[in-house]
Amino acid sequence: QVQLVQSGGGLVQPGGSLRLSCAASGMSFSRYHMSWYRQAPGKQREWVATITSGSDTSYADSVKGRFTISRDNAKNTVYLQMNSLKPEDTAVYYCQIRAYWGQGTQVTVSS
C-alpha cells in the first residue's frame, strides 16, 4: 500500500534552517505532483509548496524566497528546505501526493 513517511523538523531559532523529508513507497512516485502543507494551532491547514512531475515548483507567498521544494525520484523522496524561519512558520507540516498524506512533522520556531 501507499505510505508517506516524513522526517526532519524540530525546534529552531528565528532565522534558522530546517529540512523536511517525505519518502514515498507503494507508488510510481515520479509520475505525480507532490505538495507540502502546514497547520498551525487553531488554524486551517494551508498549502505551502508544490513540485510537479516535471520539477516545476510553486510556493505560497508567505514562504516564497525562503523555502525550496525539491524531489529525488531515485529515492522516491520530496524535500522542503526551510531557511530564514520565522515564528509564524511554526506548524505541523504534511507532505501530500494524490489522496495520501504523511504523518505530520512538528516545526517550532522560537527563541
PDB file as gemmi writes it, atoms N, CA and C in Angstrom:
CRYST1    1.000    1.000    1.000  90.00  90.00  90.00 P 1                      
ATOM      1  N   GLN A   1       0.846  -1.192   0.000  1.00  0.00           N  
ATOM      2  CA  GLN A   1       0.000   0.000   0.000  1.00  0.00           C  
ATOM      3  C   GLN A   1       0.878   1.237   0.000  1.00  0.00           C  
ATOM      4  N   VAL A   2       0.262   2.379  -0.297  1.00  0.00           N  
ATOM      5  CA  VAL A   2       0.996   3.631  -0.342  1.00  0.00           C  
ATOM      6  C   VAL A   2       1.305   4.125   1.068  1.00  0.00           C  
ATOM      7  N   GLN A   3       2.557   4.524   1.252  1.00  0.00           N  
ATOM      8  CA  GLN A   3       2.965   5.122   2.536  1.00  0.00           C  
ATOM      9  C   GLN A   3       3.821   6.341   2.263  1.00  0.00           C  
ATOM     10  N   LEU A   4       3.600   7.386   3.039  1.00  0.00           N  
ATOM     11  CA  LEU A   4       4.446   8.579   3.029  1.00  0.00           C  
ATOM     12  C   LEU A   4       5.008   8.722   4.429  1.00  0.00           C  
ATOM     13  N   VAL A   5       6.312   8.659   4.549  1.00  0.00           N  
ATOM     14  CA  VAL A   5       6.962   8.726   5.856  1.00  0.00           C  
ATOM     15  C   VAL A   5       7.827   9.974   5.913  1.00  0.00           C  
ATOM     16  N   GLN A   6       7.499  10.848   6.859  1.00  0.00           N  
ATOM     17  CA  GLN A   6       8.192  12.121   6.985  1.00  0.00           C  
ATOM     18  C   GLN A   6       9.301  12.040   8.025  1.00  0.00           C  
ATOM     19  N   SER A   7      10.315  12.878   7.831  1.00  0.00           N  
ATOM     20  CA  SER A   7      11.379  13.028   8.812  1.00  0.00           C  
ATOM     21  C   SER A   7      11.878  14.469   8.770  1.00  0.00           C  
ATOM     22  N   GLY A   8      12.647  14.830   9.787  1.00  0.00           N  
ATOM     23  CA  GLY A   8      13.125  16.198   9.904  1.00  0.00           C  
ATOM     24  C   GLY A   8      12.254  16.969  10.877  1.00  0.00           C  
ATOM     25  N   GLY A   9      12.355  18.272  10.838  1.00  0.00           N  
ATOM     26  CA  GLY A   9      11.579  19.087  11.756  1.00  0.00           C  
ATOM     27  C   GLY A   9      12.275  19.245  13.092  1.00  0.00           C  
ATOM     28  N   GLY A  10      11.585  19.918  14.014  1.00  0.00           N  
ATOM     29  CA  GLY A  10      12.133  20.138  15.340  1.00  0.00           C  
ATOM     30  C   GLY A  10      12.030  21.584  15.758  1.00  0.00           C  
ATOM     31  N   LEU A  11      12.894  21.947  16.703  1.00  0.00           N  
ATOM     32  CA  LEU A  11      12.905  23.304  17.257  1.00  0.00           C  
ATOM     33  C   LEU A  11      14.091  24.065  16.690  1.00  0.00           C  
ATOM     34  N   VAL A  12      13.853  25.284  16.226  1.00  0.00           N  
ATOM     35  CA  VAL A  12      14.915  26.110  15.660  1.00  0.00           C  
ATOM     36  C   VAL A  12      14.670  27.558  16.058  1.00  0.00           C  
ATOM     37  N   GLN A  13      15.742  28.321  16.156  1.00  0.00           N  
ATOM     38  CA  GLN A  13      15.611  29.749  16.472  1.00  0.00           C  
ATOM     39  C   GLN A  13      15.202  30.533  15.235  1.00  0.00           C  
ATOM     40  N   PRO A  14      14.575  31.675  15.428  1.00  0.00           N  
ATOM     41  CA  PRO A  14      14.251  32.533  14.275  1.00  0.00           C  
ATOM     42  C   PRO A  14      15.495  32.808  13.444  1.00  0.00           C  
ATOM     43  N   GLY A  15      15.324  32.745  12.119  1.00  0.00           N  
ATOM     44  CA  GLY A  15      16.437  32.918  11.213  1.00  0.00           C  
ATOM     45  C   GLY A  15      17.155  31.638  10.867  1.00  0.00           C  
ATOM     46  N   GLY A  16      16.828  30.564  11.547  1.00  0.00           N  
ATOM     47  CA  GLY A  16      17.478  29.288  11.312  1.00  0.00           C  
ATOM     48  C   GLY A  16      16.881  28.530  10.138  1.00  0.00           C  
ATOM     49  N   SER A  17      17.413  27.322   9.947  1.00  0.00           N  
ATOM     50  CA  SER A  17      17.007  26.489   8.812  1.00  0.00           C  
ATOM     51  C   SER A  17      16.667  25.071   9.273  1.00  0.00           C  
ATOM     52  N   LEU A  18      15.800  24.440   8.529  1.00  0.00           N  
ATOM     53  CA  LEU A  18      15.460  23.039   8.729  1.00  0.00           C  
ATOM     54  C   LEU A  18      15.154  22.440   7.370  1.00  0.00           C  
ATOM     55  N   ARG A  19      15.338  21.116   7.278  1.00  0.00           N  
ATOM     56  CA  ARG A  19      14.937  20.410   6.067  1.00  0.00           C  
ATOM     57  C   ARG A  19      14.010  19.263   6.434  1.00  0.00           C  
ATOM     58  N   LEU A  20      12.872  19.226   5.767  1.00  0.00           N  
ATOM     59  CA  LEU A  20      11.925  18.126   5.925  1.00  0.00           C  
ATOM     60  C   LEU A  20      12.070  17.167   4.747  1.00  0.00           C  
ATOM     61  N   SER A  21      11.862  15.888   5.040  1.00  0.00           N  
ATOM     62  CA  SER A  21      11.886  14.858   4.003  1.00  0.00           C  
ATOM     63  C   SER A  21      10.592  14.068   4.046  1.00  0.00           C  
ATOM     64  N   CYS A  22      10.209  13.540   2.910  1.00  0.00           N  
ATOM     65  CA  CYS A  22       8.996  12.714   2.817  1.00  0.00           C  
ATOM     66  C   CYS A  22       9.298  11.602   1.821  1.00  0.00           C  
ATOM     67  N   ALA A  23       9.402  10.384   2.327  1.00  0.00           N  
ATOM     68  CA  ALA A  23       9.730   9.234   1.494  1.00  0.00           C  
ATOM     69  C   ALA A  23       8.464   8.458   1.170  1.00  0.00           C  
ATOM     70  N   ALA A  24       8.264   8.217  -0.118  1.00  0.00           N  
ATOM     71  CA  ALA A  24       7.063   7.523  -0.583  1.00  0.00           C  
ATOM     72  C   ALA A  24       7.381   6.087  -0.951  1.00  0.00           C  
ATOM     73  N   SER A  25       6.417   5.219  -0.717  1.00  0.00           N  
ATOM     74  CA  SER A  25       6.535   3.828  -1.138  1.00  0.00           C  
ATOM     75  C   SER A  25       5.178   3.335  -1.609  1.00  0.00           C  
ATOM     76  N   GLY A  26       5.209   2.293  -2.460  1.00  0.00           N  
ATOM     77  CA  GLY A  26       3.957   1.704  -2.911  1.00  0.00           C  
ATOM     78  C   GLY A  26       3.306   2.417  -4.084  1.00  0.00           C  
ATOM     79  N   MET A  27       4.077   3.305  -4.756  1.00  0.00           N  
ATOM     80  CA  MET A  27       3.503   4.006  -5.885  1.00  0.00           C  
ATOM     81  C   MET A  27       4.599   4.438  -6.848  1.00  0.00           C  
ATOM     82  N   SER A  28       4.178   4.803  -8.062  1.00  0.00           N  
ATOM     83  CA  SER A  28       5.123   5.312  -9.064  1.00  0.00           C  
ATOM     84  C   SER A  28       5.353   6.787  -8.809  1.00  0.00           C  
ATOM     85  N   PHE A  29       6.234   7.058  -7.890  1.00  0.00           N  
ATOM     86  CA  PHE A  29       6.465   8.396  -7.346  1.00  0.00           C  
ATOM     87  C   PHE A  29       6.692   9.444  -8.424  1.00  0.00           C  
ATOM     88  N   SER A  30       7.517   9.133  -9.391  1.00  0.00           N  
ATOM     89  CA  SER A  30       7.960  10.139 -10.351  1.00  0.00           C  
ATOM     90  C   SER A  30       6.826  10.669 -11.227  1.00  0.00           C  
ATOM     91  N   ARG A  31       5.709   9.993 -11.267  1.00  0.00           N  
ATOM     92  CA  ARG A  31       4.612  10.390 -12.153  1.00  0.00           C  
ATOM     93  C   ARG A  31       3.763  11.519 -11.597  1.00  0.00           C  
ATOM     94  N   TYR A  32       3.918  11.797 -10.303  1.00  0.00           N  
ATOM     95  CA  TYR A  32       2.932  12.654  -9.645  1.00  0.00           C  
ATOM     96  C   TYR A  32       3.512  13.941  -9.081  1.00  0.00           C  
ATOM     97  N   HIS A  33       2.645  14.944  -9.011  1.00  0.00           N  
ATOM     98  CA  HIS A  33       2.977  16.156  -8.283  1.00  0.00           C  
ATOM     99  C   HIS A  33       3.023  15.822  -6.793  1.00  0.00           C  
ATOM    100  N   MET A  34       3.831  16.543  -6.052  1.00  0.00           N  
ATOM    101  CA  MET A  34       3.855  16.389  -4.603  1.00  0.00           C  
ATOM    102  C   MET A  34       3.795  17.767  -3.962  1.00  0.00           C  
ATOM    103  N   SER A  35       3.188  17.836  -2.803  1.00  0.00           N  
ATOM    104  CA  SER A  35       2.990  19.109  -2.131  1.00  0.00           C  
ATOM    105  C   SER A  35       3.310  19.016  -0.650  1.00  0.00           C  
ATOM    106  N   TRP A  36       3.580  20.176  -0.091  1.00  0.00           N  
ATOM    107  CA  TRP A  36       3.691  20.329   1.358  1.00  0.00           C  
ATOM    108  C   TRP A  36       2.581  21.276   1.823  1.00  0.00           C  
ATOM    109  N   TYR A  37       1.995  20.936   2.950  1.00  0.00           N  
ATOM    110  CA  TYR A  37       1.006  21.763   3.619  1.00  0.00           C  
ATOM    111  C   TYR A  37       1.470  21.950   5.060  1.00  0.00           C  
ATOM    112  N   ARG A  38       0.835  22.889   5.743  1.00  0.00           N  
ATOM    113  CA  ARG A  38       1.100  23.052   7.164  1.00  0.00           C  
ATOM    114  C   ARG A  38      -0.175  23.488   7.880  1.00  0.00           C  
ATOM    115  N   GLN A  39      -0.193  23.181   9.177  1.00  0.00           N  
ATOM    116  CA  GLN A  39      -1.330  23.556  10.010  1.00  0.00           C  
ATOM    117  C   GLN A  39      -0.819  24.072  11.334  1.00  0.00           C  
ATOM    118  N   ALA A  40      -1.080  25.342  11.569  1.00  0.00           N  
ATOM    119  CA  ALA A  40      -0.712  25.965  12.838  1.00  0.00           C  
ATOM    120  C   ALA A  40      -1.843  25.757  13.844  1.00  0.00           C  
ATOM    121  N   PRO A  41      -1.530  25.836  15.142  1.00  0.00           N  
ATOM    122  CA  PRO A  41      -2.569  25.643  16.166  1.00  0.00           C  
ATOM    123  C   PRO A  41      -3.739  26.602  15.962  1.00  0.00           C  
ATOM    124  N   GLY A  42      -4.940  26.060  15.958  1.00  0.00           N  
ATOM    125  CA  GLY A  42      -6.129  26.876  15.831  1.00  0.00           C  
ATOM    126  C   GLY A  42      -6.417  27.390  14.440  1.00  0.00           C  
ATOM    127  N   LYS A  43      -5.627  26.953  13.455  1.00  0.00           N  
ATOM    128  CA  LYS A  43      -5.814  27.428  12.084  1.00  0.00           C  
ATOM    129  C   LYS A  43      -6.082  26.272  11.138  1.00  0.00           C  
ATOM    130  N   GLN A  44      -6.601  26.602   9.974  1.00  0.00           N  
ATOM    131  CA  GLN A  44      -6.840  25.581   8.967  1.00  0.00           C  
ATOM    132  C   GLN A  44      -5.523  25.187   8.297  1.00  0.00           C  
ATOM    133  N   ARG A  45      -5.501  23.980   7.761  1.00  0.00           N  
ATOM    134  CA  ARG A  45      -4.336  23.532   7.012  1.00  0.00           C  
ATOM    135  C   ARG A  45      -4.190  24.408   5.769  1.00  0.00           C  
ATOM    136  N   GLU A  46      -2.960  24.825   5.477  1.00  0.00           N  
ATOM    137  CA  GLU A  46      -2.725  25.678   4.331  1.00  0.00           C  
ATOM    138  C   GLU A  46      -1.641  25.098   3.436  1.00  0.00           C  
ATOM    139  N   TRP A  47      -1.769  25.367   2.164  1.00  0.00           N  
ATOM    140  CA  TRP A  47      -0.806  24.904   1.177  1.00  0.00           C  
ATOM    141  C   TRP A  47       0.489  25.714   1.306  1.00  0.00           C  
ATOM    142  N   VAL A  48       1.618  25.028   1.157  1.00  0.00           N  
ATOM    143  CA  VAL A  48       2.925  25.673   1.263  1.00  0.00           C  
ATOM    144  C   VAL A  48       3.656  25.678  -0.077  1.00  0.00           C  
ATOM    145  N   ALA A  49       3.742  24.505  -0.717  1.00  0.00           N  
ATOM    146  CA  ALA A  49       4.523  24.412  -1.953  1.00  0.00           C  
ATOM    147  C   ALA A  49       4.154  23.151  -2.705  1.00  0.00           C  
ATOM    148  N   THR A  50       4.378  23.172  -4.008  1.00  0.00           N  
ATOM    149  CA  THR A  50       4.140  22.020  -4.876  1.00  0.00           C  
ATOM    150  C   THR A  50       5.289  21.869  -5.859  1.00  0.00           C  
ATOM    151  N   ILE A  51       5.640  20.628  -6.131  1.00  0.00           N  
ATOM    152  CA  ILE A  51       6.592  20.330  -7.207  1.00  0.00           C  
ATOM    153  C   ILE A  51       5.914  19.351  -8.158  1.00  0.00           C  
ATOM    154  N   THR A  52       5.930  19.671  -9.439  1.00  0.00           N  
ATOM    155  CA  THR A  52       5.263  18.823 -10.416  1.00  0.00           C  
ATOM    156  C   THR A  52       6.132  17.621 -10.786  1.00  0.00           C  
ATOM    157  N   SER A  53       5.563  16.733 -11.567  1.00  0.00           N  
ATOM    158  CA  SER A  53       6.327  15.581 -12.048  1.00  0.00           C  
ATOM    159  C   SER A  53       7.502  16.035 -12.912  1.00  0.00           C  
ATOM    160  N   GLY A  54       7.375  17.204 -13.513  1.00  0.00           N  
ATOM    161  CA  GLY A  54       8.457  17.763 -14.310  1.00  0.00           C  
ATOM    162  C   GLY A  54       9.369  18.686 -13.545  1.00  0.00           C  
ATOM    163  N   SER A  55       9.195  18.707 -12.217  1.00  0.00           N  
ATOM    164  CA  SER A  55      10.005  19.508 -11.289  1.00  0.00           C  
ATOM    165  C   SER A  55       9.786  21.009 -11.383  1.00  0.00           C  
ATOM    166  N   ASP A  56       8.658  21.434 -11.946  1.00  0.00           N  
ATOM    167  CA  ASP A  56       8.273  22.837 -11.808  1.00  0.00           C  
ATOM    168  C   ASP A  56       7.793  23.044 -10.374  1.00  0.00           C  
ATOM    169  N   THR A  57       8.046  24.230  -9.836  1.00  0.00           N  
ATOM    170  CA  THR A  57       7.715  24.487  -8.440  1.00  0.00           C  
ATOM    171  C   THR A  57       6.824  25.717  -8.305  1.00  0.00           C  
ATOM    172  N   SER A  58       6.046  25.729  -7.234  1.00  0.00           N  
ATOM    173  CA  SER A  58       5.243  26.887  -6.888  1.00  0.00           C  
ATOM    174  C   SER A  58       5.157  26.981  -5.380  1.00  0.00           C  
ATOM    175  N   TYR A  59       4.981  28.218  -4.883  1.00  0.00           N  
ATOM    176  CA  TYR A  59       5.032  28.466  -3.448  1.00  0.00           C  
ATOM    177  C   TYR A  59       3.946  29.436  -3.005  1.00  0.00           C  
ATOM    178  N   ALA A  60       3.527  29.265  -1.766  1.00  0.00           N  
ATOM    179  CA  ALA A  60       2.681  30.268  -1.136  1.00  0.00           C  
ATOM    180  C   ALA A  60       3.490  31.550  -0.971  1.00  0.00           C  
ATOM    181  N   ASP A  61       2.806  32.679  -1.052  1.00  0.00           N  
ATOM    182  CA  ASP A  61       3.506  33.962  -0.935  1.00  0.00           C  
ATOM    183  C   ASP A  61       4.252  34.069   0.394  1.00  0.00           C  
ATOM    184  N   SER A  62       3.702  33.466   1.422  1.00  0.00           N  
ATOM    185  CA  SER A  62       4.282  33.595   2.764  1.00  0.00           C  
ATOM    186  C   SER A  62       5.643  32.917   2.888  1.00  0.00           C  
ATOM    187  N   VAL A  63       5.974  31.994   1.983  1.00  0.00           N  
ATOM    188  CA  VAL A  63       7.247  31.274   2.088  1.00  0.00           C  
ATOM    189  C   VAL A  63       8.141  31.488   0.877  1.00  0.00           C  
ATOM    190  N   LYS A  64       7.650  32.182  -0.125  1.00  0.00           N  
ATOM    191  CA  LYS A  64       8.405  32.380  -1.365  1.00  0.00           C  
ATOM    192  C   LYS A  64       9.726  33.082  -1.066  1.00  0.00           C  
ATOM    193  N   GLY A  65      10.799  32.551  -1.625  1.00  0.00           N  
ATOM    194  CA  GLY A  65      12.116  33.113  -1.399  1.00  0.00           C  
ATOM    195  C   GLY A  65      12.817  32.577  -0.171  1.00  0.00           C  
ATOM    196  N   ARG A  66      12.098  31.858   0.672  1.00  0.00           N  
ATOM    197  CA  ARG A  66      12.694  31.293   1.898  1.00  0.00           C  
ATOM    198  C   ARG A  66      12.688  29.771   1.878  1.00  0.00           C  
ATOM    199  N   PHE A  67      11.652  29.175   1.288  1.00  0.00           N  
ATOM    200  CA  PHE A  67      11.519  27.717   1.256  1.00  0.00           C  
ATOM    201  C   PHE A  67      11.809  27.218  -0.160  1.00  0.00           C  
ATOM    202  N   THR A  68      12.343  26.006  -0.240  1.00  0.00           N  
ATOM    203  CA  THR A  68      12.603  25.369  -1.530  1.00  0.00           C  
ATOM    204  C   THR A  68      12.119  23.924  -1.486  1.00  0.00           C  
ATOM    205  N   ILE A  69      11.248  23.583  -2.419  1.00  0.00           N  
ATOM    206  CA  ILE A  69      10.787  22.200  -2.547  1.00  0.00           C  
ATOM    207  C   ILE A  69      11.602  21.529  -3.650  1.00  0.00           C  
ATOM    208  N   SER A  70      11.971  20.283  -3.419  1.00  0.00           N  
ATOM    209  CA  SER A  70      12.725  19.531  -4.422  1.00  0.00           C  
ATOM    210  C   SER A  70      12.349  18.060  -4.313  1.00  0.00           C  
ATOM    211  N   ARG A  71      12.767  17.295  -5.307  1.00  0.00           N  
ATOM    212  CA  ARG A  71      12.444  15.866  -5.292  1.00  0.00           C  
ATOM    213  C   ARG A  71      13.629  15.085  -5.830  1.00  0.00           C  
ATOM    214  N   ASP A  72      13.754  13.862  -5.339  1.00  0.00           N  
ATOM    215  CA  ASP A  72      14.748  12.919  -5.818  1.00  0.00           C  
ATOM    216  C   ASP A  72      13.981  11.663  -6.208  1.00  0.00           C  
ATOM    217  N   ASN A  73      13.733  11.502  -7.485  1.00  0.00           N  
ATOM    218  CA  ASN A  73      12.912  10.377  -7.932  1.00  0.00           C  
ATOM    219  C   ASN A  73      13.609   9.035  -7.715  1.00  0.00           C  
ATOM    220  N   ALA A  74      14.915   9.037  -7.712  1.00  0.00           N  
ATOM    221  CA  ALA A  74      15.643   7.784  -7.470  1.00  0.00           C  
ATOM    222  C   ALA A  74      15.437   7.302  -6.036  1.00  0.00           C  
ATOM    223  N   LYS A  75      15.183   8.241  -5.127  1.00  0.00           N  
ATOM    224  CA  LYS A  75      14.963   7.891  -3.720  1.00  0.00           C  
ATOM    225  C   LYS A  75      13.487   7.971  -3.341  1.00  0.00           C  
ATOM    226  N   ASN A  76      12.619   8.280  -4.304  1.00  0.00           N  
ATOM    227  CA  ASN A  76      11.180   8.424  -4.024  1.00  0.00           C  
ATOM    228  C   ASN A  76      10.938   9.394  -2.868  1.00  0.00           C  
ATOM    229  N   THR A  77      11.667  10.483  -2.861  1.00  0.00           N  
ATOM    230  CA  THR A  77      11.631  11.403  -1.730  1.00  0.00           C  
ATOM    231  C   THR A  77      11.444  12.839  -2.204  1.00  0.00           C  
ATOM    232  N   VAL A  78      10.631  13.579  -1.467  1.00  0.00           N  
ATOM    233  CA  VAL A  78      10.475  15.015  -1.685  1.00  0.00           C  
ATOM    234  C   VAL A  78      10.995  15.736  -0.441  1.00  0.00           C  
ATOM    235  N   TYR A  79      11.583  16.887  -0.658  1.00  0.00           N  
ATOM    236  CA  TYR A  79      12.193  17.651   0.419  1.00  0.00           C  
ATOM    237  C   TYR A  79      11.572  19.039   0.502  1.00  0.00           C  
ATOM    238  N   LEU A  80      11.644  19.618   1.687  1.00  0.00           N  
ATOM    239  CA  LEU A  80      11.307  21.021   1.870  1.00  0.00           C  
ATOM    240  C   LEU A  80      12.438  21.658   2.680  1.00  0.00           C  
ATOM    241  N   GLN A  81      13.241  22.456   2.005  1.00  0.00           N  
ATOM    242  CA  GLN A  81      14.298  23.197   2.670  1.00  0.00           C  
ATOM    243  C   GLN A  81      13.722  24.518   3.128  1.00  0.00           C  
ATOM    244  N   MET A  82      13.818  24.776   4.419  1.00  0.00           N  
ATOM    245  CA  MET A  82      13.221  25.976   5.003  1.00  0.00           C  
ATOM    246  C   MET A  82      14.333  26.829   5.601  1.00  0.00           C  
ATOM    247  N   ASN A  83      14.503  28.010   5.049  1.00  0.00           N  
ATOM    248  CA  ASN A  83      15.518  28.953   5.517  1.00  0.00           C  
ATOM    249  C   ASN A  83      14.861  30.210   6.066  1.00  0.00           C  
ATOM    250  N   SER A  84      15.625  30.983   6.792  1.00  0.00           N  
ATOM    251  CA  SER A  84      15.130  32.253   7.358  1.00  0.00           C  
ATOM    252  C   SER A  84      13.795  32.056   8.060  1.00  0.00           C  
ATOM    253  N   LEU A  85      13.743  31.035   8.890  1.00  0.00           N  
ATOM    254  CA  LEU A  85      12.485  30.675   9.544  1.00  0.00           C  
ATOM    255  C   LEU A  85      12.025  31.763  10.496  1.00  0.00           C  
ATOM    256  N   LYS A  86      10.704  31.907  10.564  1.00  0.00           N  
ATOM    257  CA  LYS A  86      10.058  32.905  11.415  1.00  0.00           C  
ATOM    258  C   LYS A  86       9.140  32.200  12.405  1.00  0.00           C  
ATOM    259  N   PRO A  87       8.834  32.843  13.525  1.00  0.00           N  
ATOM    260  CA  PRO A  87       7.902  32.221  14.476  1.00  0.00           C  
ATOM    261  C   PRO A  87       6.566  31.839  13.836  1.00  0.00           C  
ATOM    262  N   GLU A  88       6.124  32.609  12.868  1.00  0.00           N  
ATOM    263  CA  GLU A  88       4.850  32.288  12.218  1.00  0.00           C  
ATOM    264  C   GLU A  88       4.922  31.079  11.300  1.00  0.00           C  
ATOM    265  N   ASP A  89       6.095  30.515  11.109  1.00  0.00           N  
ATOM    266  CA  ASP A  89       6.233  29.254  10.384  1.00  0.00           C  
ATOM    267  C   ASP A  89       5.974  28.041  11.279  1.00  0.00           C  
ATOM    268  N   THR A  90       5.804  28.284  12.565  1.00  0.00           N  
ATOM    269  CA  THR A  90       5.531  27.201  13.487  1.00  0.00           C  
ATOM    270  C   THR A  90       4.226  26.504  13.123  1.00  0.00           C  
ATOM    271  N   ALA A  91       4.305  25.197  12.921  1.00  0.00           N  
ATOM    272  CA  ALA A  91       3.138  24.427  12.485  1.00  0.00           C  
ATOM    273  C   ALA A  91       3.523  22.951  12.393  1.00  0.00           C  
ATOM    274  N   VAL A  92       2.518  22.129  12.203  1.00  0.00           N  
ATOM    275  CA  VAL A  92       2.754  20.753  11.795  1.00  0.00           C  
ATOM    276  C   VAL A  92       2.742  20.733  10.268  1.00  0.00           C  
ATOM    277  N   TYR A  93       3.803  20.173   9.686  1.00  0.00           N  
ATOM    278  CA  TYR A  93       3.955  20.136   8.243  1.00  0.00           C  
ATOM    279  C   TYR A  93       3.620  18.745   7.725  1.00  0.00           C  
ATOM    280  N   TYR A  94       2.899  18.710   6.605  1.00  0.00           N  
ATOM    281  CA  TYR A  94       2.460  17.459   6.000  1.00  0.00           C  
ATOM    282  C   TYR A  94       2.873  17.406   4.532  1.00  0.00           C  
ATOM    283  N   CYS A  95       3.345  16.251   4.080  1.00  0.00           N  
ATOM    284  CA  CYS A  95       3.518  16.051   2.637  1.00  0.00           C  
ATOM    285  C   CYS A  95       2.258  15.367   2.094  1.00  0.00           C  
ATOM    286  N   GLN A  96       2.027  15.587   0.833  1.00  0.00           N  
ATOM    287  CA  GLN A  96       0.805  15.064   0.209  1.00  0.00           C  
ATOM    288  C   GLN A  96       1.083  14.690  -1.243  1.00  0.00           C  
ATOM    289  N   ILE A  97       0.558  13.536  -1.638  1.00  0.00           N  
ATOM    290  CA  ILE A  97       0.575  13.104  -3.024  1.00  0.00           C  
ATOM    291  C   ILE A  97      -0.748  12.406  -3.284  1.00  0.00           C  
ATOM    292  N   ARG A  98      -1.438  12.892  -4.259  1.00  0.00           N  
ATOM    293  CA  ARG A  98      -2.775  12.413  -4.584  1.00  0.00           C  
ATOM    294  C   ARG A  98      -3.635  12.438  -3.317  1.00  0.00           C  
ATOM    295  N   ALA A  99      -4.221  11.310  -2.926  1.00  0.00           N  
ATOM    296  CA  ALA A  99      -5.099  11.290  -1.755  1.00  0.00           C  
ATOM    297  C   ALA A  99      -4.364  10.918  -0.482  1.00  0.00           C  
ATOM    298  N   TYR A 100      -3.041  10.854  -0.566  1.00  0.00           N  
ATOM    299  CA  TYR A 100      -2.264  10.328   0.561  1.00  0.00           C  
ATOM    300  C   TYR A 100      -1.508  11.453   1.273  1.00  0.00           C  
ATOM    301  N   TRP A 101      -1.403  11.293   2.583  1.00  0.00           N  
ATOM    302  CA  TRP A 101      -0.736  12.281   3.425  1.00  0.00           C  
ATOM    303  C   TRP A 101       0.319  11.613   4.292  1.00  0.00           C  
ATOM    304  N   GLY A 102       1.388  12.369   4.554  1.00  0.00           N  
ATOM    305  CA  GLY A 102       2.352  11.930   5.557  1.00  0.00           C  
ATOM    306  C   GLY A 102       1.771  12.075   6.948  1.00  0.00           C  
ATOM    307  N   GLN A 103       2.559  11.609   7.929  1.00  0.00           N  
ATOM    308  CA  GLN A 103       2.057  11.570   9.301  1.00  0.00           C  
ATOM    309  C   GLN A 103       2.139  12.925  10.001  1.00  0.00           C  
ATOM    310  N   GLY A 104       2.838  13.869   9.395  1.00  0.00           N  
ATOM    311  CA  GLY A 104       2.989  15.185  10.001  1.00  0.00           C  
ATOM    312  C   GLY A 104       4.274  15.293  10.798  1.00  0.00           C  
ATOM    313  N   THR A 105       4.883  16.477  10.742  1.00  0.00           N  
ATOM    314  CA  THR A 105       6.138  16.747  11.451  1.00  0.00           C  
ATOM    315  C   THR A 105       6.037  18.126  12.090  1.00  0.00           C  
ATOM    316  N   GLN A 106       6.333  18.199  13.356  1.00  0.00           N  
ATOM    317  CA  GLN A 106       6.258  19.477  14.068  1.00  0.00           C  
ATOM    318  C   GLN A 106       7.492  20.328  13.759  1.00  0.00           C  
ATOM    319  N   VAL A 107       7.251  21.565  13.398  1.00  0.00           N  
ATOM    320  CA  VAL A 107       8.306  22.576  13.249  1.00  0.00           C  
ATOM    321  C   VAL A 107       7.965  23.715  14.197  1.00  0.00           C  
ATOM    322  N   THR A 108       8.887  24.014  15.088  1.00  0.00           N  
ATOM    323  CA  THR A 108       8.695  25.092  16.053  1.00  0.00           C  
ATOM    324  C   THR A 108       9.832  26.085  15.901  1.00  0.00           C  
ATOM    325  N   VAL A 109       9.469  27.341  15.672  1.00  0.00           N  
ATOM    326  CA  VAL A 109      10.459  28.415  15.520  1.00  0.00           C  
ATOM    327  C   VAL A 109      10.306  29.344  16.713  1.00  0.00           C  
ATOM    328  N   SER A 110      11.281  29.318  17.582  1.00  0.00           N  
ATOM    329  CA  SER A 110      11.188  30.074  18.820  1.00  0.00           C  
ATOM    330  C   SER A 110      12.576  30.324  19.388  1.00  0.00           C  
ATOM    331  N   SER A 111      12.710  31.469  20.036  1.00  0.00           N  
ATOM    332  CA  SER A 111      13.973  31.777  20.708  1.00  0.00           C  
ATOM    333  C   SER A 111      13.920  31.359  22.175  1.00  0.00           C  
TER     334      SER A 111                                                      
END                                                                             
